[in-house]
Amino acid sequence: MRDFIEAVRAAGIPYCVATSARISKMHITLGQTGLLPLFEHGMFSSTMVSRGKPFPDLFLHAAKTMGFVPADCIVIEDSVAGTQAGIAAGMRVYSYHGDPYSDRDGLASAGGVLFDDMRELAGLVPIH
C-alpha cells in the first residue's frame, strides 16, 4: 500500500482517507503502520457527516472539500458498506478482499472491482 500511495503522491494526484473511524483512531492506526505522514493532509471521518457508510455522504463530503466531482474520484475499500457508499456516490470503487475475514461475495454484489493483493493496485488504478 505504501508504494502505491507514494506513486500517487509523486504523480501529483490528490488523495485522502475517508473512514468510518474517528480522526483520533486514524492517527493511531495510521501511526502504527507508518502511513500517518502520507495522510495528515487529508483525513475525513464519518463524524463529519450526518450519515455514515453505506450512505455516500462521507465520500461526497471528501470529494467536495478537495474540489473534485465524484466521477473523477476512486475509492479503495475493504468493506461492503464502504463499497456501497462509493458506488452510491458515483465513484469508481476497488474492493480489497485479501483479508481472511472479508466478505468477498458481499463486496462483489456491492459492485466494486475486486482485488486480493494490495500490490495489484498499481495495475488496476491509472496513475497519470
VEXKOLKE-518523 format. One line per field, with one value per atom (N, C-alpha, C): chain; x, z, y; residue in three letters; residue number from 1; atom name. Coordinates in steps of 0.02 Angstrom, whole numbers, plus 50000, padded with zeros to 5 digits. Each point is the difference from the previous one (the first is absolute). Layout:
<rs>
mol	(A / ...)
x	(X / ...)
z	(Z / ...)
y	(Y / ...)
type	(ALA / ...)
seq	(NUM / ...)
atom	(CA / ...)
</rs>
This chain:
<rs>
mol	(A / A / A / A / A / A / A / A / A / A / A / A / A / A / A / A / A / A / A / A / A / A / A / A / A / A / A / A / A / A / A / A / A / A / A / A / A / A / A / A / A / A / A / A / A / A / A / A / A / A / A / A / A / A / A / A / A / A / A / A / A / A / A / A / A / A / A / A / A / A / A / A / A / A / A / A / A / A / A / A / A / A / A / A / A / A / A / A / A / A / A / A / A / A / A / A / A / A / A / A / A / A / A / A / A / A / A / A / A / A / A / A / A / A / A / A / A / A / A / A / A / A / A / A / A / A / A / A / A / A / A / A / A / A / A / A / A / A / A / A / A / A / A / A / A / A / A / A / A / A / A / A / A / A / A / A / A / A / A / A / A / A / A / A / A / A / A / A / A / A / A / A / A / A / A / A / A / A / A / A / A / A / A / A / A / A / A / A / A / A / A / A / A / A / A / A / A / A / A / A / A / A / A / A / A / A / A / A / A / A / A / A / A / A / A / A / A / A / A / A / A / A / A / A / A / A / A / A / A / A / A / A / A / A / A / A / A / A / A / A / A / A / A / A / A / A / A / A / A / A / A / A / A / A / A / A / A / A / A / A / A / A / A / A / A / A / A / A / A / A / A / A / A / A / A / A / A / A / A / A / A / A / A / A / A / A / A / A / A / A / A / A / A / A / A / A / A / A / A / A / A / A / A / A / A / A / A / A / A / A / A / A / A / A / A / A / A / A / A / A / A / A / A / A / A / A / A / A / A / A / A / A / A / A / A / A / A / A / A / A / A / A / A / A / A / A / A / A / A / A / A / A / A / A / A / A / A / A / A / A / A / A / A / A / A / A / A / A / A / A / A / A / A / A / A / A / A / A / A / A / A / A / A / A)
x	(50041 / 49959 / 50043 / 50054 / 50043 / 50027 / 50023 / 50028 / 49948 / 49938 / 49947 / 49986 / 49995 / 49986 / 50057 / 50061 / 50057 / 50001 / 49979 / 49996 / 49946 / 49944 / 49946 / 50024 / 50033 / 50026 / 50052 / 50046 / 50052 / 49971 / 49943 / 49967 / 49961 / 49997 / 49964 / 49925 / 49977 / 49928 / 49976 / 49951 / 49974 / 49966 / 50006 / 49971 / 49985 / 49959 / 49983 / 49979 / 49983 / 49969 / 49932 / 49949 / 49932 / 49974 / 49992 / 49986 / 49943 / 49972 / 49948 / 50030 / 50064 / 50034 / 50007 / 50009 / 50013 / 50071 / 50011 / 50066 / 50053 / 49983 / 50048 / 50021 / 49953 / 50017 / 50044 / 49986 / 50041 / 50072 / 50009 / 50068 / 50037 / 49965 / 50031 / 50014 / 49949 / 50008 / 50052 / 49994 / 50048 / 50069 / 50002 / 50064 / 50036 / 49962 / 50029 / 50028 / 49969 / 50022 / 50053 / 50012 / 50049 / 49972 / 49935 / 49969 / 49972 / 49999 / 49971 / 50028 / 50065 / 50026 / 49974 / 49980 / 49974 / 49927 / 49966 / 49928 / 49980 / 50046 / 49981 / 49967 / 50015 / 49973 / 49926 / 49976 / 49931 / 49969 / 49970 / 49969 / 49927 / 49955 / 49929 / 49968 / 49956 / 49968 / 49924 / 49966 / 49927 / 49970 / 50040 / 49975 / 49990 / 50025 / 49993 / 49936 / 49962 / 49939 / 49942 / 49939 / 49943 / 49987 / 50020 / 49989 / 50065 / 50018 / 50061 / 49987 / 50050 / 49995 / 49945 / 49958 / 50004 / 49973 / 49981 / 49978 / 50061 / 49992 / 50057 / 50026 / 49969 / 50015 / 50074 / 50034 / 50070 / 50043 / 49991 / 50039 / 49983 / 49937 / 49981 / 50029 / 50001 / 50030 / 50075 / 50034 / 50072 / 50014 / 49962 / 50010 / 49988 / 49945 / 49983 / 50053 / 50021 / 50051 / 50065 / 50017 / 50062 / 49993 / 49938 / 49988 / 49991 / 49973 / 49990 / 49928 / 49980 / 49935 / 50008 / 49947 / 50005 / 50025 / 49981 / 50020 / 50076 / 50034 / 50073 / 50037 / 49963 / 50029 / 50000 / 50048 / 49999 / 49999 / 49973 / 49996 / 50034 / 50042 / 50029 / 49970 / 49963 / 49960 / 50015 / 49983 / 50005 / 49936 / 49947 / 49937 / 49943 / 49948 / 49941 / 49967 / 49991 / 49968 / 50039 / 50066 / 50042 / 49995 / 49998 / 49993 / 49932 / 49948 / 49933 / 50000 / 50033 / 50003 / 50036 / 50056 / 50037 / 49961 / 49966 / 49959 / 49943 / 49967 / 49944 / 50023 / 50064 / 50027 / 50017 / 49999 / 50017 / 50075 / 50035 / 50073 / 50019 / 50059 / 50026 / 50028 / 49979 / 50019 / 50040 / 50056 / 50042 / 49993 / 49977 / 49984 / 50051 / 50035 / 50052 / 49967 / 50015 / 49973 / 50055 / 50060 / 50056 / 50000 / 49962 / 49995 / 49958 / 50022 / 49961 / 49930 / 49987 / 49934 / 49957 / 50026 / 49961 / 49943 / 49949 / 49940 / 50006 / 50035 / 50012 / 49935 / 49952 / 49936 / 49963 / 50001 / 49967 / 50034 / 50066 / 50037 / 49984 / 49998 / 49984 / 49929 / 49953 / 49931 / 49993 / 50042 / 49996 / 50025 / 50037 / 50018 / 50070 / 50044 / 50068 / 50042 / 50057 / 50048 / 50040 / 49996 / 50032 / 50075 / 50038 / 50071 / 50019 / 50050 / 50017 / 50072 / 50037 / 50069 / 50012 / 50021 / 50011 / 50050 / 50044 / 50048 / 49966 / 49938 / 49963 / 49976 / 49996 / 49972 / 50034 / 50065 / 50037 / 49977 / 49981 / 49977 / 49926 / 49962 / 49928 / 49981 / 50034 / 49982 / 50048 / 49973 / 50043 / 50032 / 50066 / 50036 / 50034 / 49970 / 50030 / 49976)
z	(50000 / 50000 / 50000 / 50039 / 50003 / 49931 / 49962 / 49934 / 49954 / 50004 / 49959 / 50019 / 50064 / 50024 / 49980 / 50007 / 49981 / 49925 / 49959 / 49928 / 49983 / 50034 / 49990 / 50019 / 50057 / 50024 / 49952 / 49976 / 49954 / 49934 / 49980 / 49938 / 50010 / 50061 / 50014 / 50002 / 50010 / 50003 / 50072 / 50011 / 50067 / 50026 / 50064 / 50030 / 50074 / 50029 / 50070 / 50029 / 50063 / 50032 / 50026 / 49985 / 50023 / 50034 / 50065 / 50038 / 50050 / 50020 / 50052 / 50069 / 50006 / 50065 / 50016 / 50063 / 50022 / 49979 / 49994 / 49982 / 50050 / 50064 / 50051 / 49989 / 49980 / 49986 / 49937 / 49950 / 49939 / 50017 / 50046 / 50020 / 50030 / 50040 / 50031 / 49947 / 49961 / 49950 / 49947 / 49972 / 49948 / 50030 / 50063 / 50034 / 50010 / 50019 / 50011 / 49936 / 49944 / 49936 / 49966 / 50029 / 49970 / 49942 / 49989 / 49944 / 50018 / 50064 / 50021 / 49963 / 49991 / 49964 / 49928 / 49971 / 49931 / 49996 / 50057 / 49999 / 50042 / 50039 / 50045 / 49964 / 49937 / 49961 / 49983 / 50001 / 49978 / 50037 / 50057 / 50040 / 50011 / 49980 / 50007 / 50039 / 50046 / 50043 / 49992 / 50012 / 49997 / 50053 / 50049 / 50050 / 49970 / 49939 / 49966 / 49960 / 49994 / 49960 / 50042 / 49976 / 50039 / 49992 / 49943 / 49989 / 49977 / 50034 / 49981 / 49946 / 49986 / 49951 / 50023 / 49956 / 49928 / 49961 / 50034 / 49965 / 49969 / 49947 / 49965 / 50031 / 50053 / 50028 / 50013 / 50030 / 50018 / 49937 / 49951 / 49939 / 49962 / 49999 / 49966 / 50036 / 50066 / 50040 / 49985 / 49999 / 49986 / 49930 / 49951 / 49931 / 49995 / 50029 / 49996 / 50035 / 50059 / 50038 / 49961 / 49964 / 49962 / 49930 / 49982 / 49937 / 49940 / 50011 / 49945 / 49993 / 49939 / 49988 / 50011 / 50023 / 50016 / 49942 / 49940 / 49942 / 49990 / 50028 / 49994 / 50059 / 50044 / 50060 / 49998 / 50034 / 50010 / 50075 / 50018 / 50069 / 50005 / 50050 / 50014 / 50067 / 50000 / 50058 / 50020 / 50062 / 50023 / 50034 / 49995 / 50031 / 49950 / 50013 / 49957 / 50005 / 50061 / 50009 / 49965 / 50003 / 49966 / 49925 / 49975 / 49928 / 49977 / 50038 / 49983 / 50001 / 50049 / 50005 / 49940 / 49981 / 49942 / 49936 / 49989 / 49941 / 50000 / 50058 / 50006 / 49988 / 50015 / 49989 / 49927 / 49959 / 49930 / 49986 / 50044 / 49994 / 49978 / 49973 / 49981 / 50063 / 50015 / 50063 / 49988 / 50035 / 50000 / 50070 / 50002 / 50063 / 50017 / 50054 / 50023 / 50040 / 49979 / 50036 / 50021 / 50010 / 50019 / 50073 / 50041 / 50071 / 50006 / 50040 / 50006 / 50027 / 50032 / 50028 / 49954 / 49942 / 49955 / 49968 / 49982 / 49969 / 49925 / 49969 / 49927 / 49961 / 50017 / 49964 / 50009 / 50061 / 50013 / 49962 / 49998 / 49963 / 49926 / 49973 / 49929 / 49985 / 50044 / 49990 / 50004 / 50040 / 50008 / 49938 / 49957 / 49936 / 49992 / 50048 / 49993 / 49957 / 49977 / 49963 / 50054 / 50001 / 50053 / 49987 / 50055 / 49998 / 50068 / 50001 / 50063 / 50023 / 49965 / 50018 / 49987 / 50051 / 49993 / 49945 / 49985 / 49946 / 49932 / 49995 / 49937 / 49983 / 50050 / 49989 / 49943 / 49998 / 49948 / 49930 / 49990 / 49935 / 49988 / 50053 / 49994 / 49993 / 50039 / 50004 / 49957 / 49952 / 49958 / 50039 / 49996 / 50033 / 49945 / 49985 / 49950 / 50009)
y	(49941 / 50059 / 50063 / 50000 / 50059 / 50018 / 49950 / 50013 / 50032 / 49976 / 50028 / 50073 / 50013 / 50068 / 50047 / 49977 / 50042 / 50012 / 49953 / 50010 / 50051 / 49996 / 50049 / 50069 / 50004 / 50064 / 50028 / 49958 / 50022 / 50025 / 49971 / 50022 / 50064 / 50025 / 50062 / 49992 / 49939 / 49986 / 50009 / 50043 / 50009 / 49936 / 49987 / 49941 / 50014 / 49958 / 50007 / 49933 / 49999 / 49942 / 50023 / 49959 / 50015 / 49936 / 50002 / 49939 / 50010 / 49945 / 50002 / 50013 / 49991 / 50010 / 50074 / 50014 / 50069 / 50019 / 50065 / 50026 / 49975 / 50001 / 49978 / 49927 / 49958 / 49930 / 49995 / 50042 / 50000 / 50018 / 50047 / 50019 / 49940 / 49962 / 49941 / 49947 / 49982 / 49946 / 50017 / 50060 / 50020 / 50011 / 50022 / 50009 / 49934 / 49948 / 49934 / 49970 / 50016 / 49972 / 50043 / 50059 / 50046 / 50040 / 49997 / 50035 / 50069 / 50018 / 50063 / 50060 / 50007 / 50058 / 50006 / 49945 / 50001 / 50022 / 50000 / 50016 / 50061 / 50028 / 50055 / 50058 / 50010 / 50055 / 49991 / 49938 / 49987 / 49941 / 50015 / 49947 / 50019 / 49955 / 50011 / 49943 / 50017 / 49951 / 50005 / 49945 / 50001 / 50045 / 50020 / 50048 / 50069 / 50011 / 50064 / 50007 / 49946 / 50000 / 49971 / 50011 / 49976 / 49925 / 49972 / 49928 / 49968 / 49947 / 49963 / 49949 / 49961 / 49947 / 49951 / 49975 / 49994 / 50060 / 50053 / 50060 / 50035 / 50036 / 50031 / 50064 / 50024 / 50066 / 50013 / 49952 / 50010 / 50008 / 49958 / 50006 / 50064 / 50018 / 50063 / 50060 / 49998 / 50054 / 50006 / 49944 / 50001 / 50027 / 49977 / 50024 / 50075 / 50023 / 50071 / 50042 / 49979 / 50037 / 50005 / 49947 / 49999 / 50030 / 50020 / 50034 / 49954 / 49941 / 49952 / 49979 / 49984 / 49971 / 49924 / 49968 / 49928 / 49957 / 50015 / 49959 / 49999 / 50049 / 50004 / 49968 / 49967 / 49971 / 49924 / 49971 / 49928 / 49987 / 49942 / 49979 / 49932 / 49992 / 49935 / 49979 / 49946 / 49979 / 49929 / 49984 / 49931 / 49977 / 50040 / 49981 / 50004 / 49961 / 50002 / 50068 / 50026 / 50065 / 50056 / 49997 / 50050 / 49995 / 49939 / 49989 / 50027 / 49986 / 50026 / 50076 / 50029 / 50073 / 50031 / 49971 / 50025 / 49995 / 49943 / 49991 / 50050 / 50009 / 50047 / 50072 / 50014 / 50067 / 50013 / 49947 / 50007 / 49997 / 49967 / 49994 / 49929 / 49993 / 49934 / 49969 / 49938 / 49968 / 49937 / 49994 / 49940 / 49969 / 49938 / 49967 / 49946 / 50011 / 49953 / 49943 / 49939 / 49942 / 49951 / 50025 / 49957 / 49980 / 50034 / 49983 / 49936 / 49952 / 49938 / 50009 / 50057 / 50013 / 50043 / 50019 / 50042 / 49961 / 50036 / 49971 / 50007 / 49953 / 50004 / 50003 / 49958 / 50000 / 50066 / 50026 / 50064 / 50057 / 49999 / 50051 / 49996 / 49939 / 49991 / 50024 / 49984 / 50021 / 50076 / 50032 / 50072 / 50038 / 49966 / 50031 / 50025 / 49989 / 50023 / 49953 / 50024 / 49959 / 49963 / 49935 / 49961 / 49991 / 50002 / 49982 / 49971 / 49957 / 49968 / 50011 / 50042 / 50014 / 50074 / 50036 / 50072 / 50017 / 49953 / 50012 / 50003 / 49977 / 50003 / 50070 / 50044 / 50066 / 50039 / 49996 / 50037 / 49981 / 49937 / 49978 / 50012 / 50011 / 50011 / 50073 / 50041 / 50071 / 50041 / 50037 / 50041 / 50058 / 50004 / 50055 / 50040 / 50057 / 50045 / 50071)
type	(MET / MET / MET / ARG / ARG / ARG / ASP / ASP / ASP / PHE / PHE / PHE / ILE / ILE / ILE / GLU / GLU / GLU / ALA / ALA / ALA / VAL / VAL / VAL / ARG / ARG / ARG / ALA / ALA / ALA / ALA / ALA / ALA / GLY / GLY / GLY / ILE / ILE / ILE / PRO / PRO / PRO / TYR / TYR / TYR / CYS / CYS / CYS / VAL / VAL / VAL / ALA / ALA / ALA / THR / THR / THR / SER / SER / SER / ALA / ALA / ALA / ARG / ARG / ARG / ILE / ILE / ILE / SER / SER / SER / LYS / LYS / LYS / MET / MET / MET / HIS / HIS / HIS / ILE / ILE / ILE / THR / THR / THR / LEU / LEU / LEU / GLY / GLY / GLY / GLN / GLN / GLN / THR / THR / THR / GLY / GLY / GLY / LEU / LEU / LEU / LEU / LEU / LEU / PRO / PRO / PRO / LEU / LEU / LEU / PHE / PHE / PHE / GLU / GLU / GLU / HIS / HIS / HIS / GLY / GLY / GLY / MET / MET / MET / PHE / PHE / PHE / SER / SER / SER / SER / SER / SER / THR / THR / THR / MET / MET / MET / VAL / VAL / VAL / SER / SER / SER / ARG / ARG / ARG / GLY / GLY / GLY / LYS / LYS / LYS / PRO / PRO / PRO / PHE / PHE / PHE / PRO / PRO / PRO / ASP / ASP / ASP / LEU / LEU / LEU / PHE / PHE / PHE / LEU / LEU / LEU / HIS / HIS / HIS / ALA / ALA / ALA / ALA / ALA / ALA / LYS / LYS / LYS / THR / THR / THR / MET / MET / MET / GLY / GLY / GLY / PHE / PHE / PHE / VAL / VAL / VAL / PRO / PRO / PRO / ALA / ALA / ALA / ASP / ASP / ASP / CYS / CYS / CYS / ILE / ILE / ILE / VAL / VAL / VAL / ILE / ILE / ILE / GLU / GLU / GLU / ASP / ASP / ASP / SER / SER / SER / VAL / VAL / VAL / ALA / ALA / ALA / GLY / GLY / GLY / THR / THR / THR / GLN / GLN / GLN / ALA / ALA / ALA / GLY / GLY / GLY / ILE / ILE / ILE / ALA / ALA / ALA / ALA / ALA / ALA / GLY / GLY / GLY / MET / MET / MET / ARG / ARG / ARG / VAL / VAL / VAL / TYR / TYR / TYR / SER / SER / SER / TYR / TYR / TYR / HIS / HIS / HIS / GLY / GLY / GLY / ASP / ASP / ASP / PRO / PRO / PRO / TYR / TYR / TYR / SER / SER / SER / ASP / ASP / ASP / ARG / ARG / ARG / ASP / ASP / ASP / GLY / GLY / GLY / LEU / LEU / LEU / ALA / ALA / ALA / SER / SER / SER / ALA / ALA / ALA / GLY / GLY / GLY / GLY / GLY / GLY / VAL / VAL / VAL / LEU / LEU / LEU / PHE / PHE / PHE / ASP / ASP / ASP / ASP / ASP / ASP / MET / MET / MET / ARG / ARG / ARG / GLU / GLU / GLU / LEU / LEU / LEU / ALA / ALA / ALA / GLY / GLY / GLY / LEU / LEU / LEU / VAL / VAL / VAL / PRO / PRO / PRO / ILE / ILE / ILE / HIS / HIS / HIS)
seq	(1 / 1 / 1 / 2 / 2 / 2 / 3 / 3 / 3 / 4 / 4 / 4 / 5 / 5 / 5 / 6 / 6 / 6 / 7 / 7 / 7 / 8 / 8 / 8 / 9 / 9 / 9 / 10 / 10 / 10 / 11 / 11 / 11 / 12 / 12 / 12 / 13 / 13 / 13 / 14 / 14 / 14 / 15 / 15 / 15 / 16 / 16 / 16 / 17 / 17 / 17 / 18 / 18 / 18 / 19 / 19 / 19 / 20 / 20 / 20 / 21 / 21 / 21 / 22 / 22 / 22 / 23 / 23 / 23 / 24 / 24 / 24 / 25 / 25 / 25 / 26 / 26 / 26 / 27 / 27 / 27 / 28 / 28 / 28 / 29 / 29 / 29 / 30 / 30 / 30 / 31 / 31 / 31 / 32 / 32 / 32 / 33 / 33 / 33 / 34 / 34 / 34 / 35 / 35 / 35 / 36 / 36 / 36 / 37 / 37 / 37 / 38 / 38 / 38 / 39 / 39 / 39 / 40 / 40 / 40 / 41 / 41 / 41 / 42 / 42 / 42 / 43 / 43 / 43 / 44 / 44 / 44 / 45 / 45 / 45 / 46 / 46 / 46 / 47 / 47 / 47 / 48 / 48 / 48 / 49 / 49 / 49 / 50 / 50 / 50 / 51 / 51 / 51 / 52 / 52 / 52 / 53 / 53 / 53 / 54 / 54 / 54 / 55 / 55 / 55 / 56 / 56 / 56 / 57 / 57 / 57 / 58 / 58 / 58 / 59 / 59 / 59 / 60 / 60 / 60 / 61 / 61 / 61 / 62 / 62 / 62 / 63 / 63 / 63 / 64 / 64 / 64 / 65 / 65 / 65 / 66 / 66 / 66 / 67 / 67 / 67 / 68 / 68 / 68 / 69 / 69 / 69 / 70 / 70 / 70 / 71 / 71 / 71 / 72 / 72 / 72 / 73 / 73 / 73 / 74 / 74 / 74 / 75 / 75 / 75 / 76 / 76 / 76 / 77 / 77 / 77 / 78 / 78 / 78 / 79 / 79 / 79 / 80 / 80 / 80 / 81 / 81 / 81 / 82 / 82 / 82 / 83 / 83 / 83 / 84 / 84 / 84 / 85 / 85 / 85 / 86 / 86 / 86 / 87 / 87 / 87 / 88 / 88 / 88 / 89 / 89 / 89 / 90 / 90 / 90 / 91 / 91 / 91 / 92 / 92 / 92 / 93 / 93 / 93 / 94 / 94 / 94 / 95 / 95 / 95 / 96 / 96 / 96 / 97 / 97 / 97 / 98 / 98 / 98 / 99 / 99 / 99 / 100 / 100 / 100 / 101 / 101 / 101 / 102 / 102 / 102 / 103 / 103 / 103 / 104 / 104 / 104 / 105 / 105 / 105 / 106 / 106 / 106 / 107 / 107 / 107 / 108 / 108 / 108 / 109 / 109 / 109 / 110 / 110 / 110 / 111 / 111 / 111 / 112 / 112 / 112 / 113 / 113 / 113 / 114 / 114 / 114 / 115 / 115 / 115 / 116 / 116 / 116 / 117 / 117 / 117 / 118 / 118 / 118 / 119 / 119 / 119 / 120 / 120 / 120 / 121 / 121 / 121 / 122 / 122 / 122 / 123 / 123 / 123 / 124 / 124 / 124 / 125 / 125 / 125 / 126 / 126 / 126 / 127 / 127 / 127 / 128 / 128 / 128)
atom	(N / CA / C / N / CA / C / N / CA / C / N / CA / C / N / CA / C / N / CA / C / N / CA / C / N / CA / C / N / CA / C / N / CA / C / N / CA / C / N / CA / C / N / CA / C / N / CA / C / N / CA / C / N / CA / C / N / CA / C / N / CA / C / N / CA / C / N / CA / C / N / CA / C / N / CA / C / N / CA / C / N / CA / C / N / CA / C / N / CA / C / N / CA / C / N / CA / C / N / CA / C / N / CA / C / N / CA / C / N / CA / C / N / CA / C / N / CA / C / N / CA / C / N / CA / C / N / CA / C / N / CA / C / N / CA / C / N / CA / C / N / CA / C / N / CA / C / N / CA / C / N / CA / C / N / CA / C / N / CA / C / N / CA / C / N / CA / C / N / CA / C / N / CA / C / N / CA / C / N / CA / C / N / CA / C / N / CA / C / N / CA / C / N / CA / C / N / CA / C / N / CA / C / N / CA / C / N / CA / C / N / CA / C / N / CA / C / N / CA / C / N / CA / C / N / CA / C / N / CA / C / N / CA / C / N / CA / C / N / CA / C / N / CA / C / N / CA / C / N / CA / C / N / CA / C / N / CA / C / N / CA / C / N / CA / C / N / CA / C / N / CA / C / N / CA / C / N / CA / C / N / CA / C / N / CA / C / N / CA / C / N / CA / C / N / CA / C / N / CA / C / N / CA / C / N / CA / C / N / CA / C / N / CA / C / N / CA / C / N / CA / C / N / CA / C / N / CA / C / N / CA / C / N / CA / C / N / CA / C / N / CA / C / N / CA / C / N / CA / C / N / CA / C / N / CA / C / N / CA / C / N / CA / C / N / CA / C / N / CA / C / N / CA / C / N / CA / C / N / CA / C / N / CA / C / N / CA / C / N / CA / C / N / CA / C / N / CA / C / N / CA / C / N / CA / C / N / CA / C / N / CA / C / N / CA / C / N / CA / C / N / CA / C / N / CA / C / N / CA / C / N / CA / C / N / CA / C / N / CA / C / N / CA / C / N / CA / C)
</rs>
